[in-house]
Structures are given as structure tokens and as C-alpha cells.
Amino acid sequence: MEQSIRDVLVHVGEDPDREGLLDTPSRVSKAYDHILGGYKLDPEAILNKAIFAENVNHMIIVRDIEIYSMCEHHMLPFFGKVHIGYISENKVYGVSKLARVADAFARRLQVQERLTQQIANAIMGPIDAEGVGVVIEAKHMCMMMRGVEKQNSMMTTSAMLGSFRDDAKTRDEFLRLIGK
């Protein structure tokens, strides 16, 4: 990867041997390893390590989970917040695991639409949830830095499964509680 980054520097007209760029190929390689580290994570394993029996059957929401990802079309960042809600009978997730699952999928080359669905699907299965709702609001650098150059644009996507899809009252309660 370091040689590829050197090649990019040369391609754009830079001198990869100048002082400020000497370590750039190594730094970029390490940054990509971190930013795209989600490929090494198993979302199902993350969730399965933190399922707890509880006498509940009501909506559980974690909102404003900060995420960042990389657009697979331009390899530029997008970043924002994920809101997750679910209803399950007698099972709950450890709260931090919801954020970890969002990160596991976000730290891959992505499109926001697929990311939203992946998070919802992952949460639904292990506890056989009655319903799951996921909303992501994100700013895309590919929209801000190039192309249309719209600085204040925000993309919102949602995935509603089970009762969140089928029951308007459940969906409305979720959206109201996350402030939408």
C-alpha cells in the first residue's frame, strides 16, 4: 500500500521524497488499516457476547451514536449519527455492543443505504427481536468537496424491520423519541 500512496503523490505532482511527505505513505497505510478495520470484525460475534435475559418487552433506544465511514464510490469519508431502537421479549443487548456493531459495518467501504440495513439486520436476528429501527443522518465529503459541493447537505436513511415497519404507532414512537 505504501508504494501505491507514493505513486498517488507523484501522480498529483508532489515529491514523495520531500521532508513533509517522507512518512506519509506509512501514515496513510496505518490510517486506512484503522478506518477500514471493520472487515476484521464480526458483528454477529460482537452481539452474541452480550445478550442478557431481562423481563422486558418495550422499546430500547440508543441514539446519537457517532459513526464515520468511507464512501465506496470516491473513497471519501462520510460521518454522522446512528439511532437504533429495538423491541425484544426477555432479551437485551449490552448497550455498548450496539455502537460496536454500527462501527463494525461503518468501518468498511460503504454506501449509507446498505450500512443502515446491515445494522438493522444484525440487531434483529440474535435476540429474535419483535422489531428494529435504524436511522442514520450523515454528511458526505463526496458531496461537499467535489461534484455539487453542497456544504450543508445531510443524507438520512432508515431501515425498519418487524413491528417498526408494520405498526405505525411503534414506528412513530421510535421517530419521536429520536427527535425525528
C-alpha positions in Angstrom: 0.0 0.0 0.0 2.8 2.4 0.8 4.1 2.2 -2.8 0.7 2.9 -4.1 0.4 6.0 -1.9 3.9 7.1 -3.2 2.5 6.6 -6.7 -0.5 8.8 -5.9 1.7 11.6 -4.6 3.8 11.5 -7.8 0.6 11.4 -9.9 -0.8 14.6 -8.3 2.5 16.4 -8.9 4.1 16.0 -5.4 7.6 14.9 -4.5 7.2 12.0 -2.1 10.9 12.5 -1.0 10.4 16.0 0.4 10.6 16.3 4.2 6.9 16.7 4.9 5.9 13.7 2.8 8.6 11.2 3.7 6.5 9.3 6.2 3.1 10.0 4.5 2.8 6.6 2.7 3.3 4.8 6.0 0.9 7.1 7.9 -1.8 6.7 5.2 -1.4 2.9 5.2 -1.9 2.8 9.0 -4.8 5.2 8.8 -6.6 3.0 6.2 -5.9 -0.1 8.3 -7.8 1.7 11.2 -10.5 3.4 9.2 -11.3 0.3 7.2 -10.8 -2.1 10.1 -14.4 -3.3 10.1 -13.6 -6.1 7.7 -11.7 -7.8 10.6 -14.8 -7.5 12.9 -17.6 -10.0 13.1 -20.9 -8.1 14.1 -22.7 -11.3 15.0 -19.9 -12.3 17.4 -19.9 -8.8 18.9 -23.7 -9.1 19.7 -23.7 -12.7 20.8 -21.2 -11.9 23.5 -23.6 -9.5 25.2 -27.2 -10.9 25.2 -28.8 -10.8 28.6 -32.1 -12.2 29.9 -34.3 -9.5 31.2 -38.1 -9.4 31.8 -38.7 -6.7 29.2 -41.0 -6.1 26.2 -40.6 -2.4 25.5 -38.7 -0.2 23.2 -35.0 0.3 23.9 -33.2 3.1 22.1 -29.6 4.2 21.8 -29.4 7.5 19.9 -26.7 9.8 18.6 -24.1 7.1 18.1 -21.3 8.8 16.2 -20.0 7.0 13.2 -17.7 7.6 10.3 -17.3 5.6 7.1 -15.8 5.7 3.7 -17.9 6.1 0.6 -17.1 3.2 -1.7 -17.6 5.4 -4.8 -15.0 8.0 -4.1 -13.2 6.7 -1.0 -14.0 9.9 0.8 -15.4 10.0 4.3 -19.0 10.3 5.4 -19.8 10.9 9.1 -22.8 11.4 11.2 -25.1 9.7 13.8 -26.9 6.4 14.1 -30.1 6.0 16.1 -31.0 2.4 17.0 -34.2 1.1 18.6 -35.4 -2.4 19.2 -38.2 -4.3 20.9 -37.4 -7.8 22.2 -39.1 -10.1 24.6 -37.0 -11.1 27.6 -33.6 -10.4 25.9 -31.5 -7.2 25.8 -28.1 -6.3 24.3 -25.3 -4.8 26.3 -25.7 -1.2 25.3 -22.1 -0.6 24.1 -22.5 -3.6 21.7 -25.0 -1.6 19.5 -22.3 1.1 19.0 -19.7 -1.6 18.3 -21.9 -3.2 15.7 -22.5 0.1 14.0 -18.7 0.7 13.9 -18.1 -2.8 12.6 -20.2 -2.1 9.5 -19.3 1.6 9.2 -15.5 0.9 9.1 -15.7 -0.6 5.6 -16.2 0.9 2.2 -19.9 1.6 2.3 -22.9 3.3 1.0 -25.2 4.7 3.7 -28.2 2.9 2.4 -26.6 -0.5 2.8 -25.0 0.4 6.1 -28.4 1.3 7.6 -29.8 -2.1 6.5 -26.8 -4.1 7.7 -27.1 -2.7 11.2 -30.8 -3.4 11.4 -30.4 -6.9 10.1 -27.6 -7.7 12.5 -29.6 -6.5 15.6 -32.8 -8.2 14.6 -31.5 -11.8 14.4 -29.6 -12.9 17.6 -32.4 -11.9 20.0 -35.3 -12.6 17.6 -36.4 -9.1 18.1 -40.1 -8.1 17.6 -38.8 -5.1 15.6 -35.8 -2.9 14.9 -35.5 0.6 13.7 -32.2 2.3 12.5 -31.9 5.8 11.3 -28.6 7.3 10.0 -28.0 11.0 9.4 -24.7 11.7 7.7 -22.7 14.3 5.8 -20.8 13.1 2.8 -17.5 14.6 1.8 -18.0 13.4 -1.7 -21.0 15.8 -1.9 -19.1 18.6 0.0 -15.6 18.5 -1.5 -16.3 17.6 -5.2 -19.2 17.4 -7.6 -22.1 19.6 -6.4 -20.1 21.0 -3.5 -23.1 21.3 -1.2 -21.7 22.0 2.3 -24.8 21.7 4.3 -26.4 18.7 2.8 -27.4 15.8 5.1 -28.5 12.4 4.0 -31.0 10.5 6.1 -31.7 6.8 5.7 -33.8 4.4 7.7 -34.4 0.7 8.0 -37.5 -0.5 9.8 -38.0 -4.2 10.5 -40.8 -6.2 12.1 -43.1 -4.1 14.3 -41.2 -0.9 13.4 -42.2 -1.5 9.8 -45.7 -3.0 10.3 -47.0 -0.9 13.1 -47.3 2.9 12.5 -47.6 3.6 16.3 -44.3 1.8 17.0 -42.5 3.5 14.2 -43.9 6.9 15.2 -42.9 6.4 18.8 -39.3 5.5 17.7 -39.1 8.5 15.4 -40.5 10.8 18.1 -38.1 9.5 20.7 -35.0 10.1 18.5 -36.3 13.6 17.7 -37.5 13.0 14.1 
